[in-house]
Amino acid sequence: MKKIFLLAFIILGTISCETDFSDWNKDEKNATKVPASTLFSNGQRNLVRTMKMQNVNVNIFNFFAQYWTATTYPDEANYDIVGRDVPGGFWNRMYRDVLNDLQEAQLVLKVEKETIATSLIPVNINKQAITTILQVYTYHVLVDVFGDIPYTEALDITNSSPKYDDDTAIYADLFTKLDAAIANLDSDFDSFGGADFIYQGDVKQWMKFANSLKLRMAMRTKDSEKVSQAVAGGVFTSNSDNAAFMFTTSDPYSNPLWENLVQSNRNDLVVSDSFVNLITPLNDPRTSAYMADNKTPYVGGPYGENNSYNSYTHLGAIFHVADFEGVILDYAEVEFLLAEAAALTIGGVSDASSHYESGITASINYWAPTADAAAYVASQPFDAANWKKSIGTQKYIALYSRGFEGWTSWRQFGVPTLEAPKDAHKDAEGMVPVRYTYPADEAQRNGTNYEAASAAIGGDKLSTRVFWNNN
């Protein structure tokens, strides 16, 4: 597993998240006096925290992926996301706490560009490009979770009722913005330095991240040309490229999962039987990293039931570490994306089997380096005739604990077979959800646009598919 070195950089202040929709945008001529580096750091931190936390008020994607299940409070594992307004929690964090700060950083950078020395302009441009890349990442996640969302009118102080944009159109514009950001990056100059907790300002790494993100999005849409462009631009080639936020051992920069599992003194999660029953027969070397050995053999908690914490397998020790890094995109995922592209013969990518094997190997080398990795890979041969099952199974295993991506992989491949629990909420219609419904207050606060968006996507339901989900 990649060794993380703590930085000397300390963020001097945090940005208040107690704002409402009308405060999400600021006049560019009167941009905030908070430094762009602080705004960027805070937006980056809030993004990764939101993606990594297991919080029944915000992020229950590890339930949707059925990696984990609940003990005391099983409502969310049974797909009741309305009771605590889970969608509202996620929506607010992504718009208010992430996109707002990133947009503020952009405004500050644009103002600074007009006054700084000419020699500093390339650094400023790099900062703007990197901020754009994180904005693209955030919006693509929101689209993947909800479908149509506010985009062109989002974060506008003058508009308290923004329209929802078509999810397909948003993706198209995100590709345009991502391409422009990639073109503007210049590795001969610096960027955010220590204010960047993912790549410490390394512009070359941001280039790889941007192209790898483009590959991910292009494989959502099966866009052959964009796949080819991403590969040609340079995607991740090793675990050292992984996009991993450097958490620390102290608040407010500790891993939120540690906060959920250790700091809170709560015992609300166990590994689900869905995952235990999948991985245990494979003799997978990652098993001991993924799961604790408190039960021998491993025993998964029945998904969706009111489970006893002491009766079932706990999450692995690494998830109880405060400074365990937060990965939002890694080399293993890239290799599985390339394997899928090769299997579909798009983007000029070939040799699906080799990329499939590299994806498994990369994941093992990250979680549980072992000389037995090759033997395990050999025991899980790529089946070209059933490539969706091969890639879908191993990608799902590799994405363990990254609930959003694990759930998304399942939505794409339909592998492994996941079933709704017997006590699933009626809104699930007897199925595993394929999206979050819109936040509860959107119907009241932004009713006309909410109704239009709901009609456009085919109904604001857990079963409504986002535009790329054709599985």
C-alpha positions in Angstrom: 0.0 0.0 0.0 1.3 3.4 -0.9 3.1 5.1 1.9 1.7 8.5 2.8 4.0 11.3 4.0 2.4 14.0 6.1 2.9 17.5 4.7 4.0 20.5 6.7 1.2 22.6 5.2 -1.6 23.6 7.6 -4.8 25.1 6.4 -5.2 28.3 8.4 -8.9 28.4 8.4 -12.0 26.5 7.3 -15.0 27.9 5.4 -18.4 28.0 7.1 -20.8 25.5 5.6 -23.8 27.2 7.2 -24.9 28.9 4.0 -28.1 28.6 2.1 -28.7 28.4 -1.6 -28.7 32.2 -2.1 -25.1 32.4 -0.8 -23.6 29.8 -3.1 -22.4 32.3 -5.7 -20.5 35.6 -5.3 -20.0 38.6 -7.5 -16.7 38.1 -9.3 -15.8 41.7 -8.8 -16.2 41.3 -5.1 -14.6 37.9 -4.7 -14.0 36.5 -1.2 -10.8 37.6 0.5 -10.1 34.0 1.6 -7.0 32.8 -0.3 -7.7 30.6 -3.3 -5.4 27.9 -1.8 -7.5 27.7 1.3 -10.7 27.5 -0.7 -9.3 24.8 -2.9 -8.0 22.8 0.0 -11.3 23.0 1.8 -13.3 22.0 -1.3 -10.9 19.1 -2.0 -11.2 17.9 1.6 -15.0 18.2 1.6 -15.2 16.3 -1.6 -13.1 13.4 -0.5 -14.7 13.3 3.0 -18.2 13.2 1.4 -17.1 10.3 -0.9 -15.4 8.3 1.8 -17.8 8.7 4.8 -20.3 6.0 5.8 -23.0 8.2 7.2 -26.7 7.4 7.1 -27.4 11.1 6.6 -25.3 11.5 3.6 -23.5 8.5 2.0 -24.9 5.0 2.0 -23.3 3.8 -1.2 -21.6 1.0 0.6 -25.1 -0.2 1.5 -26.3 0.1 -2.1 -23.2 -1.9 -3.2 -23.9 -4.4 -0.4 -20.3 -4.4 0.8 -21.5 -3.6 4.3 -24.7 -3.8 6.2 -26.1 -2.2 9.3 -26.6 -3.5 12.9 -28.7 -1.2 15.1 -30.3 1.0 12.5 -31.1 -1.0 9.3 -33.5 1.5 7.7 -31.0 2.8 5.2 -29.7 -0.7 4.4 -33.4 -1.4 3.5 -33.3 1.6 1.1 -35.3 4.1 3.2 -33.4 7.2 2.1 -36.3 9.5 2.8 -36.5 9.2 6.6 -33.2 11.0 7.1 -33.2 12.7 3.7 -30.0 11.0 2.7 -30.2 12.6 -0.8 -30.4 16.1 0.7 -27.4 15.5 2.9 -25.3 14.4 -0.1 -26.7 17.1 -2.4 -25.9 19.9 0.1 -22.4 18.7 0.8 -21.6 18.5 -2.9 -23.1 21.8 -3.9 -22.6 23.9 -0.8 -19.4 22.5 0.7 -17.6 21.4 -2.4 -18.7 23.2 -5.5 -19.2 26.5 -3.7 -15.6 26.5 -2.4 -14.2 25.5 -5.7 -16.1 28.2 -7.5 -15.0 30.7 -5.0 -11.4 29.6 -5.6 -11.9 30.1 -9.3 -13.2 33.7 -8.7 -10.2 34.6 -6.6 -7.8 33.1 -9.1 -9.4 35.0 -12.0 -9.1 38.3 -10.1 -5.5 37.5 -9.1 -4.6 36.8 -12.7 -5.3 40.4 -13.6 -2.8 41.8 -11.0 0.0 39.3 -10.5 3.4 39.4 -12.2 3.6 37.9 -15.7 5.9 35.2 -14.5 3.2 33.9 -12.1 0.4 33.7 -14.6 1.3 30.1 -15.7 1.0 29.0 -12.1 -2.3 30.7 -11.8 -3.6 29.0 -15.0 -2.5 25.6 -13.6 -4.4 26.3 -10.4 -7.5 27.2 -12.4 -7.2 24.1 -14.5 -6.8 21.8 -11.5 -9.8 23.4 -9.8 -11.8 22.8 -12.9 -10.9 19.2 -12.9 -12.2 18.8 -9.4 -15.4 20.6 -10.4 -15.8 18.2 -13.3 -15.3 15.2 -11.0 -17.9 16.6 -8.5 -20.5 17.3 -11.2 -20.0 13.9 -12.8 -20.7 12.2 -9.5 -23.8 14.2 -9.0 -25.1 13.2 -12.4 -24.3 9.6 -11.8 -26.2 9.7 -8.5 -29.3 11.8 -9.5 -29.5 12.1 -13.3 -30.7 15.6 -14.3 -29.4 18.2 -11.8 -29.0 22.0 -11.6 -25.9 22.9 -13.6 -25.9 25.9 -15.9 -28.0 27.9 -13.3 -26.4 26.3 -10.2 -24.5 28.4 -7.6 -26.1 31.6 -8.9 -26.9 34.1 -6.1 -29.5 35.7 -8.3 -31.5 32.5 -8.9 -33.0 30.7 -6.0 -34.8 28.3 -8.3 -32.3 26.9 -10.8 -33.5 24.7 -13.6 -32.3 21.1 -13.9 -30.1 20.4 -17.0 -30.3 17.2 -19.0 -27.8 14.6 -17.7 -26.5 13.8 -21.2 -25.9 17.5 -22.0 -24.1 18.0 -18.7 -21.7 15.1 -19.4 -21.0 16.7 -22.9 -20.2 20.0 -21.3 -18.1 18.3 -18.6 -16.0 16.7 -21.3 -15.5 20.1 -22.9 -14.4 21.6 -19.7 -12.1 18.7 -18.9 -10.4 18.9 -22.3 -9.8 22.6 -21.8 -8.3 22.1 -18.4 -6.0 19.4 -19.7 -4.9 21.7 -22.5 -4.2 24.5 -20.0 -2.0 22.4 -17.7 1.7 23.1 -18.0 4.0 20.8 -16.0 6.9 23.2 -16.4 5.2 25.3 -13.7 3.9 24.8 -10.2 0.4 24.9 -8.9 -1.1 24.6 -5.4 1.9 22.9 -3.7 1.1 21.8 -0.1 -2.4 23.2 -0.4 -3.1 20.2 -2.6 -3.6 17.2 -0.3 -3.9 14.7 -3.2 -0.9 15.4 -5.5 0.9 18.1 -3.6 0.7 20.4 -6.6 2.3 17.9 -9.0 0.9 19.0 -12.4 2.0 15.9 -14.2 -0.1 13.8 -11.8 -3.1 16.1 -12.4 -2.7 15.5 -16.1 -2.9 11.7 -15.5 -5.8 12.1 -13.1 -7.7 14.2 -15.7 -7.2 11.7 -18.4 -8.1 8.8 -16.2 -11.3 10.7 -15.2 -12.0 11.2 -18.8 -11.6 7.5 -19.4 -14.0 6.7 -16.6 -16.6 9.1 -18.0 -16.0 7.9 -21.6 -16.6 4.3 -20.5 -19.8 5.4 -18.8 -21.0 6.7 -22.2 -19.1 4.2 -24.4 -17.5 7.0 -26.4 -14.8 5.5 -28.4 -13.2 8.7 -29.5 -12.9 10.1 -26.0 -11.5 6.7 -24.7 -8.8 7.0 -27.4 -8.1 10.6 -26.5 -7.8 9.8 -22.8 -5.4 6.9 -23.4 -3.3 8.9 -25.7 -3.2 11.8 -23.2 -1.8 9.5 -20.5 -3.7 7.6 -17.8 -2.6 6.0 -14.6 0.1 3.3 -15.1 0.8 2.3 -11.5 -0.5 2.6 -7.9 1.8 5.6 -7.4 -0.6 7.5 -9.6 -3.6 6.9 -7.4 -5.7 10.0 -6.5 -5.6 9.7 -2.8 -6.3 12.4 -0.2 -3.7 12.5 2.6 -5.8 12.3 5.8 -4.0 12.9 9.1 -4.5 11.6 12.6 -6.2 14.7 13.9 -9.4 16.6 13.3 -10.6 18.1 11.0 -8.4 16.2 8.5 -8.8 12.6 9.8 -10.5 9.9 7.7 -14.3 10.2 8.1 -14.6 6.4 8.2 -12.4 6.3 11.2 -14.6 8.9 12.8 -17.6 6.8 12.0 -16.1 3.5 13.3 -13.7 4.5 16.1 -14.1 8.1 17.3 -17.9 7.7 17.6 -17.6 4.5 19.6 -20.4 3.1 17.5 -20.7 -0.4 16.2 -23.1 0.1 13.4 -21.5 -1.8 10.6 -20.5 -5.3 9.7 -19.5 -6.9 6.4 -22.5 -8.1 4.5 -23.2 -11.7 3.6 -23.4 -10.6 0.0 -19.7 -9.7 0.0 -18.5 -12.4 2.3 -20.2 -15.1 0.3 -18.7 -13.8 -2.9 -15.1 -13.4 -1.8 -14.5 -16.2 0.7 -14.6 -19.1 -1.8 -12.1 -17.4 -4.0 -9.2 -17.5 -1.5 -8.6 -13.9 -2.4 -5.4 -12.5 -0.8 -7.2 -9.2 -0.1 -9.7 -10.9 2.2 -7.6 -10.3 5.4 -7.3 -6.6 4.6 -10.9 -6.1 3.7 -12.3 -8.0 6.7 -11.4 -8.6 10.3 -10.7 -12.0 11.7 -13.1 -11.7 14.7 -15.1 -14.6 13.3 -13.6 -17.8 11.9 -14.7 -18.6 9.3 -15.9 -15.2 8.1 -19.6 -14.7 8.6 -21.4 -11.9 6.8 -24.3 -10.1 8.3 -27.6 -10.9 6.4 -28.0 -7.8 4.3 -30.8 -5.5 5.5 -31.5 -7.3 8.8 -31.0 -6.0 12.4 -27.7 -7.7 12.9 -25.8 -8.2 16.1 -22.3 -6.6 15.8 -20.5 -9.3 17.7 -22.1 -12.1 15.7 -20.7 -11.1 12.3 -17.4 -10.2 10.5 -16.2 -6.7 11.2 -14.5 -4.3 8.7 -10.7 -4.8 8.3 -8.2 -3.1 10.6 -7.1 -0.5 8.0 -10.5 1.1 8.0 -10.0 1.9 11.7 -6.9 4.0 11.0 -7.4 7.8 11.3 -4.9 8.7 8.6 -5.8 6.0 6.1 -5.8 7.7 2.7 -9.0 8.5 0.8 -8.8 7.2 -2.8 -11.3 8.6 -5.3 -9.7 7.0 -8.5 -7.0 4.5 -8.8 -4.8 2.5 -11.2 -6.8 -0.7 -10.7 -10.0 1.0 -11.8 -8.2 2.3 -14.9 -7.0 -1.1 -15.9 -10.5 -2.5 -15.5 -11.9 0.4 -17.6 -9.3 -0.5 -20.3 -10.2 -4.2 -20.1 -13.9 -3.2 -20.7 -12.9 -1.0 -23.6 -10.9 -3.8 -25.2 -13.7 -6.2 -24.7 -16.0 -3.8 -26.5 -13.3 -3.0 -29.1 -13.6 0.7 -28.6 -11.0 3.4 -28.3 -8.4 1.4 -30.1 -7.7 -0.5 -26.8 -6.7 -4.2 -27.1 -5.9 -7.2 -25.0 -8.8 -7.3 -22.5 -7.2 -10.2 -20.7 -4.0 -8.4 -20.0 -5.7 -5.3 -18.6 -8.1 -7.5 -16.5 -5.1 -9.2 -15.0 -3.3 -5.9 -14.4 -6.4 -4.6 -12.6 -6.5 -7.5 -10.2 -2.7 -7.3 -9.6 -2.8 -3.6 -9.0 -5.6 -4.0 -6.4 -3.8 -6.9 -4.6 -0.5 -4.9 -4.6 -2.4 -1.9 -3.0 -4.3 -3.8 -0.3 -2.3 -6.9 0.4 1.1 -7.2 -1.4 1.9 -10.9 -1.7 4.0 -13.2 -3.8 0.9 -15.2 -4.3 -0.8 -12.5 -6.4 0.1 -14.2 -9.7 -1.3 -17.5 -8.5 -4.6 -15.8 -7.6 -4.8 -14.1 -11.0 -4.2 -17.4 -12.6 -7.0 -18.9 -10.6 -9.4 -16.2 -12.0 -8.9 -16.5 -15.7 -10.5 -14.0 -18.0 -13.5 -15.5 -19.8 -13.8 -13.6 -23.1 -17.2 -15.2 -23.8 -18.5 -13.9 -20.4 -16.3 -10.8 -20.1 -19.0 -8.8 -18.2 -19.0 -11.4 -15.5 -15.2 -11.6 -15.3 -14.6 -7.9 -15.3 -17.7 -7.0 -13.3 -16.8 -9.5 -10.5 -13.2 -8.5 -10.1 -13.8 -4.8 -10.5 -16.5 -5.0 -7.8 -14.0 -6.8 -5.5 -11.3 -4.3 -6.2 -13.6 -1.3 -5.4 -14.5 -2.7 -2.0 -15.2 0.2 0.5 -15.5 2.7 -2.3 -19.2 2.4 -2.3 -20.1 4.9 -5.0 -17.9 3.2 -7.5 -18.7 -0.3 -6.4 -22.4 0.5 -6.8 -21.8 2.1 -10.1 -19.8 -0.9 -11.4 -22.8 -3.1 -10.4 -25.1 -0.7 -12.2 -23.0 -1.1 -15.3 -22.3 -4.8 -15.3 -25.2 -6.3 -13.2 -22.5 -8.3 -11.5 -22.5 -9.7 -8.9 -26.1 -10.6 -8.4 -27.5 -8.4 -5.7 -31.1 -8.7 -4.4 -33.2 -6.3 -2.3 -33.6 -7.4 1.3 -37.0 -8.9 2.3 -37.8 -5.8 4.4 -36.8 -3.3 1.7 -38.6 0.0 1.8 -41.6 0.2 -0.6 -39.9 3.0 -2.6 -37.4 0.4 -3.8 -40.1 -1.6 -5.6 -38.4 -4.8 -4.6 -35.1 -3.9 -6.4 -31.7 -2.6 -5.5 -31.8 1.2 -6.1 -30.0 2.6 -9.2 -30.1 6.2 -8.1 -30.8 8.6 -5.3 -34.1 10.4 -5.4 -34.0 14.2 -5.3 -33.7 15.9 -1.9 -37.0 16.2 0.0 -37.1 20.0 0.0 -36.6 20.4 -3.8 -40.3 19.8 -4.4 -41.1 22.7 -2.1 -38.3 25.1 -2.7 -37.9 24.6 -6.4 -41.2 22.9 -7.3 -41.6 23.8 -10.9 -38.1 22.8 -11.9 -38.3 19.7 -9.7 -41.5 18.5 -11.4 -40.0 19.2 -14.9 -36.8 17.2 -14.0 -38.8 14.3 -12.5 -40.9 14.1 -15.7 -37.8 14.3 -17.9 -36.0 11.4 -16.3 -39.1 9.2 -16.1 -40.0 9.8 -12.5 -38.2 10.7 -9.3 -37.8 7.1 -8.2 -35.0 4.8 -6.9 -35.6 2.6 -10.0 -35.1 5.4 -12.6 -31.9 4.9 -14.5 -29.4 7.7 -15.3 -28.8 8.2 -19.0 -25.7 5.9 -19.3 -27.2 3.0 -17.3 -28.4 0.6 -20.0 -27.6 -2.6 -18.2 
